[in-house]
Amino acid sequence: MTSFRKALVIGATGLIGQALIKQLNESGAYQEIHLFVRKPLEISYPHVNSHIVDFDSLEKSNYPHVDDVFCCLGTTMKKAKSKDAFKKVDYYYPLMIARGALAKGAKQFLVVSAIGANVNSTFFYSRVKGELERDLIELGYPHIHIFRPSLLLGERKELRIGEKLGEYGVKLLGPLLRGRWSNYQAIEGEAVAAAMVQAALTEDEEKVKVYESCQMNKWWNNVN
């Protein structure tokens, strides 16, 4: 990949998004980092430009010319309060942004999906993630990178009681999650962000690549 690249980040205020912005800056490879946000952010990093957008009118947004799009957008059923609202955030927003950025020349789309994503899943959450993966691939990007983390670890701005309880449980079971169960090991948000940056800057001829928690954890452990 060429140096001095340009990136667009969606979901910059989340656990992975915050880590991603920091790591993109520290990589030295990006001369411009654009953010699509709902309201102004206090960002102290250089090379970062925030764009206030209406996520319900993404087709009218002014998309910057970028090389790589990083999508860390996602919500929970509890926060969304309905299946339609959940699908709007986790499916329609990422897909609309992918279309808009592709039309402006983006070459790579890197998206945080979830373990178990499958269009045929009986679970609504997993099925929506699978539908997003499928439809992103069909857009025709030269490169699509799909990251499927298990339970995310890290300090969030919002308290998610269910995830906190799950975090304690997974930490206790962690040593037992080996072999085919290794992808269910919890993973730090920073580790996912690091894997996204590494994938974006690695030359690869494959059009579609999927990264599971086990692989991302190995990368993270090798650099820490």
N, C-alpha and C positions, 0 to 999 in steps of 0.2 A: 504494500500500500504506500501511496505517496505521503510525504510529510506535510505538515501544515494543512490539515484537513478541517472541514467544517461539519459541525454536528447539530442535530435538533434533538432535544430531550423532552419527553412527555412524562409527566408524573414526577416532577423534580422535587416535590415536597414530601414524598414518601420515603420509607426506609431505604430502599434501593436507590431511588432517585437522588437523594442527598449524597449518598456515598459516591454515586456515579459522577456527579458534577465535580466533586473533589478530585476523583481519580482521573477524569478527563483532563483537568487542568494540570495535574501533576505529571501526566504522560508526556507533555511537551509536544504532542503531535497535532493538537487542535489550535488553530489560530482564531477560530470563532466557535462559540458554543451558544446556541439559541435555545430558549426555553419557551414553551407554550404554557401559560399560567392563567388562572382565573383572576388573580389580583396581584398587585406589586409585591415583590419579595425583597428582603434585605440580603443581597448577595455581595460578598466581599471579594470573590474570586475575579481575576482578570479574564478578559476575553468572553465574558458572559453577557448576553443580551436577552432581556426578558420581553416577551410579546404578550400583552393582555389580549386574550381571545374569548369569544363566546363559543363554548364547546357545543352548544346546540345549533350553531351556524358555521360549522367548520368549513363548509364548502365556500364560504365567503372570506375566509381568512387569507392573509397575505403570506404565503409560504416562502421562507428564505431558501436560497440555493445552498444545499448542503450535500455532503457525501454520504453521511451515515445518520440514520434515525434510530434513536434509542427510546423504546416505549416501556415505561415502568408503571403504566397506569393500571389501577385496579381498585375495587372496593369490596365490601362484604355484603352479604344478604341482609345482615342486621342494619347496616348503615344505609343501604339502598332502600330497604323497606318493601320492595316488590321485585318480582322477577323481571319485569319490563325495565325498571330503573337500573337494576344490576346489569342487564344485557346492554343497556345504552352505554354505560361506562366501560364495561369489560369487552364489548364486541364492537359496537358501532363507532365509538370515538376512535379507537386504534385503527380501525379499517378506513375511516374517512381521512385520518391524518396520513396513513400510508398512501392512499390514492393521491392526496394533494402534494405530498413530498415527491412522489414518483414523477408526477407531471412536471415538477421543477428540476428533475435530474438526479434525484437521490439514487444511489447505487446499492445501498445496504439497508435492511430493516432488521433491527435487533429487538426482540420482544420478550418480555417476561410472561410466560404462560404459567402452567402449574403441573405438578406431578399428577399423572392420571388423566391428562387431557385426552379426550376421545369423543369424536362426533357421535358415536353409538352408545355412549355411557348412559346409564339410567339415572345418574346424578346430574341435576341441572347445571351445577357449577362446572363440572368436568366437561359436560357436553358443550357449553358455551365456549370454554377455552379451546376445545377441539375444533369447533366451527371457525373460530378466529384463526387458528393455525392454518386450516384448510384454505380459507378464503384469502389470507395473506399470500400464501404460496401461489395462488391462481392469478395474482395481480401482475406477475411477470418481473419482479425485481431480479436483478442479476444475482443477488445473494440475500437469503433469508436465514437469520440465526434465531433459533427458538430455545429459550432457557426455561427448564421445568424444575424449579426448586421445590423441595419439600417444605416443612414448617420453617418459617423465617425467624432468625434470632436477631436481636438488636433493640435499641431504644427507639420507640416510636413517639411521635408527638401526641398520638391518641392512644388511650389505654384500651386494649382488646382483651377482655377477661378470658374468653375462650382460648385465644391463642396463648396467653400466659400459662394457663393450666396445661395446655397441650405441650408447651415448651418444657415445663418441668417433667412431664411424663416421658417425652422423647429423650431428654437428657439422661434420665434414669435408664431407659432402654437402649440408649445409644450403643454401648459396647456389644449388645446382642444383635444389632442390625448389621449383619454381614452377608456376603454373597449376594443373592438376588434381592435381599432386603436392604442393601446398602444405600439405595437411592431414597430410602425413607428417613435417613439420618437428617436431623435438623441442620440448617446452614445459615451462616451469618449473611446479613444483607450486604455487607462489604465484599463478601466472597462472590456473590452473584454479580455485583457491579464490576469487580475485577475481571471476572470471566467475560463479561460483555465487552470491556475495553480490549482485552487480549484478542478476543475473536474478531473484533472490528479491524484490528491492526495486523492481523495475520493473513498472509497471502494464501488463498485456497481456491481451487477451481470448482469445488462443490457448490451447487446452487442453494441447497437446503441442508442445514446442519442442526441437529438437536443436541442439547447439553443437559444431562441429568445432574442431580445433586451430587452424586458420587464423584463425577468428573470435575465438577466445579470445586468441591471440597479438596480434591487432590491438588488442583492448581493453586488454591489458596494456601494450603499447607506447605507447598514447595517454595513459596515466596515469603513465608513468615516464620 
